[in-house]
Amino acid sequence: MRETWHGEASLKQLSDCTVLIVDDDQVNLNVLSKTLTPYFKTEVALDGPSAIRMVKANLPDLILLDIMMPEMDGYEVCTTLKADPATCDIPIIFVTAMCNNKEEAKGFEIGAVDYITKPFWPLVVRSRVESHLKLKISQLELKELYDKTLLGSVRVLSAILSLTNKTAFGQTCHIRRLSKAIAKDLKLPNQWRYDLAAQFSQLGCITVPADELHNIYTQKGEVSEESQKLFDEHPLMSAELVGKIPRLEDVAIILAGQRTPYDPESTEPMKVGCQILRATVDFNAMLMKGINEAEALDVLKESLAPYSPEVIASLEKVLAVEENFFHFFELAPDQITTGMILDDDVYTSSGFFVATKGVEVDAAVLKILTRLTRKESDILIKVKIPKE
């Protein structure tokens, strides 16, 4: 009978798990396949290069890997897979006739999780494989729970910002869209870090009164000394808040360094993230002041406090693509739908500020627009809609 680990709500049943068996001896392959196939899905490979190709084409849940193989031994296969971020988390159990402490230590050092010695005992083979699959499933369940909790926290903070400080929220939306596009264009690893840094970039602005924050960004109206001080300190405030969330230490570093001028000699590991955020924040701030995109780009290129040339080139590329990526409309409030992007600040006829340019309309923004403009159907809102 095939078993489900951690109940019906588990991410995966043991019977759905795939075990890749790698051995140059067909007899060994047959024995291992016969032992495991009643309980798990199995695939086989007769040599190291074939195994690597199979793994990259379709990730298995666990690998049984013979050590002594011609052309490419098990150690080389394991080292190759562990060096690739896409395959490094697959548990590998070495299969060997060699049984000494030196060989075992070598296998564990390069990333193996266990050993099975020849000749095989079917019950031992099944038990070892099952134990490591259960451990992997448990780890995935914990990761899923953690990721959902983290994502939920981000959404809550974003919702709070959208309701309490529309200017900060609008800035965040535009900064996030540009940051994500730049990270993708530069083919950076772990792009979620740059996305989260952009989402949290204006979090510290929650301490600045909404009307004065709008005045700071547009350079219109009065701003108290205290509010200006709070605004000047907001990157560190954002970093301090985010730094308390587990696994977001790198994001906090990006937030704290978002005003650091570009230094090609810097060894700061998050310097690319800092420069992406610095460029997109400063670029967006200039748009808020009424400077057009071309002029804003020129300012970044000619700044005495230099920006990363790589990031600025990518930003210019992203903006050029974006021009051909949207349809532009002026719509009545009741025609606005989620997914549209505001292409100008939104005010009521009495001059009450509703939402800022650059905001992507989600359920929360749509509710605000509907509520505050319900009786003002003559207002036209500029939006842009991504082309199909």
C-alpha positions, 0 to 999 in steps of 0.5 A: 500500500502506498503511503501519504506523508503528513496526511492528506494535506501534504504537498506530495504523496510518497507514491508521487515522488520520483527516484532517479537511479544511476548505475552503470551496472544493469543488474544493479539497476534492475535490483534497485528498480524492482525494490523501489517501483512498488512504492515510488516512481523510478527512472534510470540512467546508465552513466553520469552525463545521461543522469545530469541531462535527465535531472535538468530535463525533469527534476527528480525528488531523490537520486540514488547515485553509484560512485564507481562509473566510467567517464564521470564518477558519482562524485563528479555528478554530485558536485555538478548537481550541487553547483547548480541552483536549480538542482542543488537541493535534490537529496543524493544517496550514494550507492557503493561497494566501498565502505570506509570513513574516508570515502563517506566523509568525501561524499558528505562533504560534497553534498550527499545525504546518505550511503547505501552499501552493496550488496543491497538489502531491499528493506534497507534501501526502501527505508533509507529512500523513504526516510529522506523523501519524508524529510524533503516533503516535511521541509517543503511543507515548512517552506510553503507555510513560511512563504505563505506567511511572508507573502501574507505579511507583505500584502498586509504592509502593502495594504496598510500603506495604500490606505494610510499614505497614497503617495508612498503607495503610488511611489512603491508601485512604480518603483517596483515595476521598474525594479522588477523589469531591470532585475529581469533584464540583467538576469540577476539571481534571486530576483525576489529580493529586488522585488521585495526591496522595491515593495518595502522602499517607501515603508518608512514613509508611513511616519510622514504625514501623507499631505506633506509627503506629497509636497516633498515629492512634488516640491509644492506646498509646505513641509515641516522640519520634522516631516523632512527629517522623517523623510530623510531617515525613511530608508533606515526606518524601512531597513530596520523594520524589514530586518526583523523579518527572518530571511529578509536580511539582504532586502534590509541591506538593499533598503539601507543602501538605497542612497549610496552612490555607485562605487565600482570598487565596492565589495558590498554583496547587495550593491547591485540591488542598492543601485537598482533601488537608488536609480528607480527611486530617484527617477520616479521622484523626478517624474513626481516633480514634473520632469519628463522621462528623457530629462530624468534619464539625462540627470541620472547619467550626468549626476556628480554622485554617479549611478551604476552605468549597467543599471542606467542602461537597463532602465533606459532599455526598460523604458523604451520597451514600456512605451510600446507595451501599453495602450493609453486611455482616459476612462470614467471611474466606473470603467476602471478595472484591476490590472490597469495602471494609473497614468496620472495623479487622481483628484476629486473635483474639489481637489482632494488627492485620491491616488498617485501616478504609477499605481497598479489598480488592485482590489484595494485601489479600485475600492478607493477609486470607486468610493471617492469618485462614485458621485463624480462620473464626469472625471476622466482618469488616465490609465495605461493597460498592458498589451496582450 
